[in-house]
Amino acid sequence: MKTREILQLSSMPPASPSYPTGPYRFIDREYLIIAYQSDPQAIREALPEPLEPDGSNTVLFEFIRMPDSAGFGSYTESGLVIPALYRGEHVNFTAQMYLDDEPPIAGGREIWGFPKKHGQPKLDVVHDTLTGTLDYAGVQVAVGTMGYKHQHLLYDVAGRKQCSSVSIVEKMGKTQVNLKLIPHVDGKPAIAQLVAYELADITVKGAWSGPARLHLVPHVNAPVADLPVLKALGGLHFIADLTLPYGRVLHDYLAEPPAPTRG
């Protein structure tokens, strides 16, 4: 294999790359997002410097069903997102992610620094309830439930369009931030960065809100309960097409001096 051929490979292993070159298009991506109040100290400990809490004490637990994902296939994902501040800008920090498909685990970690681990998340409609679950190593560590399509966010009860999908597109287009850590072959840090990206080409096909509840179980290797549920604030359910583009480096820990230690 020539050097030119090696440098044209999209990913490892060379004989059968785990994922192709992007960007990556998702069709009919379905979300259940449960917002809840959590412990402010736990939020502070989960945010890497120079990110700061936004003061809302809010955490988002996401269950996402992705039936048609270019390069990655069909899979389900679940995880924790923390609204935060980066130099005064509102961003979302992805704290934990669990999913059931190898290509997006490899690609997510290697390209954007998504904190992905292998788990068994599910998102289903059970009678009158939209239900998300997450199992890890044989233990159910998360259960999220929402009343199914209680309040349509795009149409009123007569079927008349009452608002646009702009607000949801704006929320989805918010800057997302990951902590990307990749070691050298000697085990020392090769990459230690905050990576930012924004979803693009977003089309919302349906959106609903409703009452929601979330139950988290402590687990050493899936520590979702380290951000405890103090109060469920509500659920958001929507379906959208979107593109996941490549990202950019927001902060390089190896190139920039550490911030002063907090008192």
LOLUM-584558 format. One record per residue (C-alpha): residue number from 1; x, y, z; residue in one letter. Coordinates in Angstrom, 1 decimal, padded with zeros to 4 digits. Layout:
N
(atom NUM; (X; Y; Z); "a")
...
***
This chain:
263
(atom 1; (000.0; 000.0; 000.0); "m")
(atom 2; (001.4; 003.4; -001.1); "k")
(atom 3; (001.6; 006.4; 001.1); "t")
(atom 4; (-000.9; 008.2; -001.1); "r")
(atom 5; (-003.3; 005.3; -000.7); "e")
(atom 6; (-002.9; 005.3; 003.1); "i")
(atom 7; (-003.6; 009.0; 003.4); "l")
(atom 8; (-006.8; 008.6; 001.3); "q")
(atom 9; (-008.3; 006.1; 003.7); "l")
(atom 10; (-011.3; 007.4; 005.7); "s")
(atom 11; (-010.6; 005.3; 008.9); "s")
(atom 12; (-009.1; 002.2; 010.3); "m")
(atom 13; (-008.8; -000.7; 009.6); "p")
(atom 14; (-007.4; -000.4; 006.1); "p")
(atom 15; (-009.0; -003.6; 004.8); "a")
(atom 16; (-012.5; -002.4; 005.8); "s")
(atom 17; (-012.7; 001.1; 007.2); "p")
(atom 18; (-015.2; 001.5; 010.1); "s")
(atom 19; (-016.8; 004.6; 008.6); "y")
(atom 20; (-016.6; 006.6; 005.3); "p")
(atom 21; (-015.6; 010.2; 004.7); "t")
(atom 22; (-018.2; 012.7; 005.8); "g")
(atom 23; (-020.2; 014.9; 006.1); "p")
(atom 24; (-022.9; 012.6; 007.5); "y")
(atom 25; (-026.6; 012.9; 006.7); "r")
(atom 26; (-029.4; 011.6; 009.0); "f")
(atom 27; (-033.0; 011.0; 007.9); "i")
(atom 28; (-036.0; 010.7; 010.3); "d")
(atom 29; (-033.8; 011.1; 013.4); "r")
(atom 30; (-036.2; 010.9; 016.3); "e")
(atom 31; (-035.5; 012.5; 019.7); "y")
(atom 32; (-036.8; 012.2; 023.2); "l")
(atom 33; (-035.2; 014.9; 025.3); "i")
(atom 34; (-036.1; 015.2; 029.0); "i")
(atom 35; (-034.9; 018.3; 030.8); "a")
(atom 36; (-034.4; 018.2; 034.5); "y")
(atom 37; (-032.9; 020.1; 037.4); "q")
(atom 38; (-029.7; 018.6; 038.9); "s")
(atom 39; (-027.2; 019.3; 041.6); "d")
(atom 40; (-025.1; 022.4; 040.8); "p")
(atom 41; (-021.9; 021.0; 042.3); "q")
(atom 42; (-022.3; 017.8; 040.2); "a")
(atom 43; (-022.7; 019.9; 037.1); "i")
(atom 44; (-019.6; 021.9; 037.9); "r")
(atom 45; (-017.6; 018.8; 038.4); "e")
(atom 46; (-018.8; 017.4; 035.0); "a")
(atom 47; (-017.8; 020.4; 033.0); "l")
(atom 48; (-014.2; 020.7; 031.8); "p")
(atom 49; (-012.5; 024.0; 032.1); "e")
(atom 50; (-012.8; 026.6; 030.5); "p")
(atom 51; (-016.5; 025.7; 030.3); "l")
(atom 52; (-018.7; 027.2; 033.1); "e")
(atom 53; (-022.2; 026.3; 034.3); "p")
(atom 54; (-024.9; 028.5; 032.7); "d")
(atom 55; (-026.6; 029.0; 036.1); "g")
(atom 56; (-029.8; 027.1; 035.2); "s")
(atom 57; (-028.8; 023.9; 037.0); "n")
(atom 58; (-030.4; 022.1; 034.0); "t")
(atom 59; (-029.3; 018.8; 032.4); "v")
(atom 60; (-030.8; 017.2; 029.3); "l")
(atom 61; (-031.2; 013.4; 029.0); "f")
(atom 62; (-031.5; 012.3; 025.4); "e")
(atom 63; (-032.8; 009.2; 023.7); "f")
(atom 64; (-032.2; 009.3; 019.9); "i")
(atom 65; (-033.4; 006.8; 017.3); "r")
(atom 66; (-031.4; 007.0; 014.0); "m")
(atom 67; (-032.9; 004.6; 011.4); "p")
(atom 68; (-031.1; 006.1; 008.4); "d")
(atom 69; (-027.6; 007.4; 009.0); "s")
(atom 70; (-025.2; 007.8; 006.1); "a")
(atom 71; (-022.1; 005.7; 006.7); "g")
(atom 72; (-023.3; 004.6; 010.2); "f")
(atom 73; (-026.4; 002.6; 009.5); "g")
(atom 74; (-029.4; 002.2; 011.9); "s")
(atom 75; (-028.8; 002.6; 015.6); "y")
(atom 76; (-030.1; 004.1; 018.9); "t")
(atom 77; (-028.2; 006.5; 021.2); "e")
(atom 78; (-028.6; 007.9; 024.7); "s")
(atom 79; (-026.8; 010.3; 026.9); "g")
(atom 80; (-026.4; 013.4; 029.0); "l")
(atom 81; (-026.0; 017.0; 027.7); "v")
(atom 82; (-025.2; 019.9; 030.0); "i")
(atom 83; (-026.1; 023.5; 028.9); "p")
(atom 84; (-023.0; 025.6; 029.6); "a")
(atom 85; (-021.1; 028.8; 028.9); "l")
(atom 86; (-017.8; 029.2; 026.9); "y")
(atom 87; (-016.5; 032.7; 027.2); "r")
(atom 88; (-020.0; 034.0; 027.7); "g")
(atom 89; (-021.5; 032.0; 024.7); "e")
(atom 90; (-024.2; 029.5; 025.4); "h")
(atom 91; (-023.2; 026.0; 024.3); "v")
(atom 92; (-024.2; 022.4; 025.0); "n")
(atom 93; (-021.5; 020.0; 026.5); "f")
(atom 94; (-022.0; 016.3; 025.8); "t")
(atom 95; (-021.0; 014.6; 029.0); "a")
(atom 96; (-021.9; 010.9; 028.4); "q")
(atom 97; (-023.1; 008.8; 025.4); "m")
(atom 98; (-024.2; 005.2; 025.0); "y")
(atom 99; (-025.1; 003.5; 021.7); "l")
(atom 100; (-025.4; 000.1; 020.1); "d")
(atom 101; (-023.4; 000.4; 016.8); "d")
(atom 102; (-019.6; 000.2; 016.2); "e")
(atom 103; (-019.1; 002.6; 013.3); "p")
(atom 104; (-020.6; 005.7; 015.1); "p")
(atom 105; (-018.8; 004.8; 018.3); "i")
(atom 106; (-015.4; 004.7; 016.4); "a")
(atom 107; (-016.2; 007.7; 014.2); "g")
(atom 108; (-017.7; 009.8; 016.9); "g")
(atom 109; (-014.7; 009.3; 019.2); "r")
(atom 110; (-012.0; 009.6; 016.6); "e")
(atom 111; (-013.4; 012.7; 014.7); "i")
(atom 112; (-015.4; 014.8; 017.1); "w")
(atom 113; (-014.4; 013.4; 020.5); "g")
(atom 114; (-017.9; 012.2; 021.4); "f")
(atom 115; (-017.8; 010.3; 024.7); "p")
(atom 116; (-019.3; 007.2; 023.2); "k")
(atom 117; (-019.5; 003.8; 024.9); "k")
(atom 118; (-021.3; 000.6; 023.9); "h")
(atom 119; (-024.7; 000.2; 025.6); "g")
(atom 120; (-028.2; -000.9; 024.8); "q")
(atom 121; (-030.5; 002.2; 024.5); "p")
(atom 122; (-034.1; 001.9; 023.1); "k")
(atom 123; (-036.8; 004.4; 022.1); "l")
(atom 124; (-040.3; 003.0; 021.7); "d")
(atom 125; (-043.9; 004.0; 021.8); "v")
(atom 126; (-045.7; 001.7; 024.4); "v")
(atom 127; (-049.4; 002.4; 024.3); "h")
(atom 128; (-049.8; 006.0; 025.3); "d")
(atom 129; (-046.2; 006.5; 026.4); "t")
(atom 130; (-043.0; 007.4; 024.6); "l")
(atom 131; (-040.4; 005.3; 026.4); "t")
(atom 132; (-036.7; 005.5; 026.4); "g")
(atom 133; (-034.5; 003.0; 028.2); "t")
(atom 134; (-030.7; 002.5; 028.6); "l")
(atom 135; (-029.2; -000.8; 029.7); "d")
(atom 136; (-025.5; -001.2; 030.4); "y")
(atom 137; (-023.7; -004.5; 031.2); "a")
(atom 138; (-027.1; -006.1; 032.0); "g")
(atom 139; (-028.3; -003.3; 034.3); "v")
(atom 140; (-031.1; -000.8; 033.3); "q")
(atom 141; (-029.5; 002.5; 034.3); "v")
(atom 142; (-032.1; 004.9; 032.8); "a")
(atom 143; (-035.8; 005.0; 032.1); "v")
(atom 144; (-037.4; 008.1; 030.6); "g")
(atom 145; (-041.1; 008.4; 029.8); "t")
(atom 146; (-043.2; 011.1; 028.2); "m")
(atom 147; (-046.9; 011.4; 027.3); "g")
(atom 148; (-047.1; 010.5; 023.6); "y")
(atom 149; (-047.7; 013.6; 021.5); "k")
(atom 150; (-049.6; 015.5; 024.1); "h")
(atom 151; (-049.0; 019.0; 022.7); "q")
(atom 152; (-048.2; 019.5; 019.0); "h")
(atom 153; (-045.7; 022.3; 018.7); "l")
(atom 154; (-046.3; 023.0; 015.0); "l")
(atom 155; (-050.1; 022.8; 014.7); "y")
(atom 156; (-053.2; 023.6; 016.9); "d")
(atom 157; (-056.0; 021.2; 017.7); "v")
(atom 158; (-057.8; 022.2; 014.4); "a")
(atom 159; (-054.8; 021.2; 012.4); "g")
(atom 160; (-053.9; 024.8; 011.6); "r")
(atom 161; (-050.2; 025.7; 011.6); "k")
(atom 162; (-049.6; 027.8; 014.7); "q")
(atom 163; (-045.9; 028.3; 014.7); "c")
(atom 164; (-042.8; 027.5; 012.6); "s")
(atom 165; (-040.1; 025.1; 013.5); "s")
(atom 166; (-037.6; 027.9; 013.8); "v")
(atom 167; (-037.2; 027.6; 017.6); "s")
(atom 168; (-036.4; 023.9; 017.4); "i")
(atom 169; (-034.0; 024.4; 014.6); "v")
(atom 170; (-032.3; 027.2; 016.6); "e")
(atom 171; (-032.0; 024.8; 019.6); "k")
(atom 172; (-030.6; 022.0; 017.4); "m")
(atom 173; (-028.2; 024.5; 015.7); "g")
(atom 174; (-026.7; 025.6; 019.0); "k")
(atom 175; (-023.0; 025.0; 019.3); "t")
(atom 176; (-022.2; 021.6; 020.7); "q")
(atom 177; (-019.0; 020.9; 022.5); "v")
(atom 178; (-017.1; 017.7; 023.3); "n")
(atom 179; (-013.9; 016.9; 025.2); "l")
(atom 180; (-011.6; 015.0; 022.8); "k")
(atom 181; (-008.9; 012.9; 024.4); "l")
(atom 182; (-006.6; 010.6; 022.3); "i")
(atom 183; (-003.2; 009.3; 023.7); "p")
(atom 184; (000.1; 008.9; 022.0); "h")
(atom 185; (001.5; 005.4; 021.5); "v")
(atom 186; (003.4; 005.9; 024.7); "d")
(atom 187; (000.2; 006.7; 026.6); "g")
(atom 188; (000.9; 010.4; 027.0); "k")
(atom 189; (-001.7; 012.9; 025.6); "p")
(atom 190; (-001.6; 013.4; 021.9); "a")
(atom 191; (-004.9; 015.3; 021.6); "i")
(atom 192; (-006.6; 017.1; 024.5); "a")
(atom 193; (-009.1; 019.5; 023.0); "q")
(atom 194; (-012.6; 021.0; 023.4); "l")
(atom 195; (-014.1; 020.4; 019.9); "v")
(atom 196; (-017.1; 022.4; 018.7); "a")
(atom 197; (-019.6; 021.7; 015.9); "y")
(atom 198; (-023.0; 022.8; 014.7); "e")
(atom 199; (-025.7; 020.6; 013.1); "l")
(atom 200; (-026.7; 021.8; 009.6); "a")
(atom 201; (-029.4; 021.5; 006.9); "d")
(atom 202; (-032.0; 020.8; 009.6); "i")
(atom 203; (-035.6; 020.0; 008.6); "t")
(atom 204; (-038.1; 019.4; 011.4); "v")
(atom 205; (-040.9; 017.0; 010.4); "k")
(atom 206; (-042.8; 017.0; 013.6); "g")
(atom 207; (-042.5; 018.2; 017.2); "a")
(atom 208; (-044.4; 017.7; 020.4); "w")
(atom 209; (-044.1; 018.5; 024.1); "s")
(atom 210; (-045.5; 016.8; 027.1); "g")
(atom 211; (-045.1; 015.7; 030.7); "p")
(atom 212; (-042.1; 013.6; 031.4); "a")
(atom 213; (-040.3; 011.6; 034.1); "r")
(atom 214; (-036.7; 010.3; 034.3); "l")
(atom 215; (-035.3; 007.6; 036.6); "h")
(atom 216; (-031.5; 007.0; 036.8); "l")
(atom 217; (-029.7; 004.1; 038.6); "v")
(atom 218; (-026.1; 004.4; 039.9); "p")
(atom 219; (-023.6; 002.3; 037.9); "h")
(atom 220; (-019.8; 002.4; 038.0); "v")
(atom 221; (-019.3; 002.2; 034.2); "n")
(atom 222; (-022.4; 004.1; 033.1); "a")
(atom 223; (-022.5; 006.9; 035.8); "p")
(atom 224; (-025.6; 008.8; 034.5); "v")
(atom 225; (-026.9; 009.0; 038.0); "a")
(atom 226; (-023.9; 011.1; 039.0); "d")
(atom 227; (-026.0; 014.0; 037.6); "l")
(atom 228; (-029.0; 013.2; 039.8); "p")
(atom 229; (-032.6; 014.1; 039.0); "v")
(atom 230; (-033.9; 016.6; 041.4); "l")
(atom 231; (-037.0; 017.6; 039.4); "k")
(atom 232; (-038.2; 016.7; 035.9); "a")
(atom 233; (-039.0; 019.8; 033.9); "l")
(atom 234; (-040.7; 018.3; 030.8); "g")
(atom 235; (-040.2; 016.4; 027.6); "g")
(atom 236; (-039.6; 017.3; 024.0); "l")
(atom 237; (-040.2; 014.8; 021.2); "h")
(atom 238; (-039.3; 015.6; 017.6); "f")
(atom 239; (-038.3; 014.1; 014.3); "i")
(atom 240; (-035.9; 015.8; 011.9); "a")
(atom 241; (-033.5; 015.4; 009.0); "d")
(atom 242; (-030.0; 016.9; 009.5); "l")
(atom 243; (-026.4; 016.9; 008.6); "t")
(atom 244; (-023.5; 016.3; 011.0); "l")
(atom 245; (-020.5; 018.2; 009.5); "p")
(atom 246; (-016.9; 018.2; 010.7); "y")
(atom 247; (-016.0; 020.3; 013.7); "g")
(atom 248; (-013.3; 022.7; 014.8); "r")
(atom 249; (-011.0; 023.0; 017.8); "v")
(atom 250; (-012.4; 025.4; 020.4); "l")
(atom 251; (-009.7; 025.0; 023.0); "h")
(atom 252; (-006.4; 023.1; 022.9); "d")
(atom 253; (-005.2; 022.0; 026.4); "y")
(atom 254; (-001.7; 021.1; 025.1); "l")
(atom 255; (-001.2; 024.4; 023.4); "a")
(atom 256; (-002.8; 026.8; 025.9); "e")
(atom 257; (-001.7; 027.3; 029.5); "p")
(atom 258; (-004.1; 026.1; 032.2); "p")
(atom 259; (-006.6; 028.5; 033.7); "a")
(atom 260; (-005.9; 029.7; 037.3); "p")
(atom 261; (-007.1; 027.2; 039.9); "t")
(atom 262; (-010.5; 028.1; 041.3); "r")
(atom 263; (-010.7; 029.1; 045.0); "g")
***
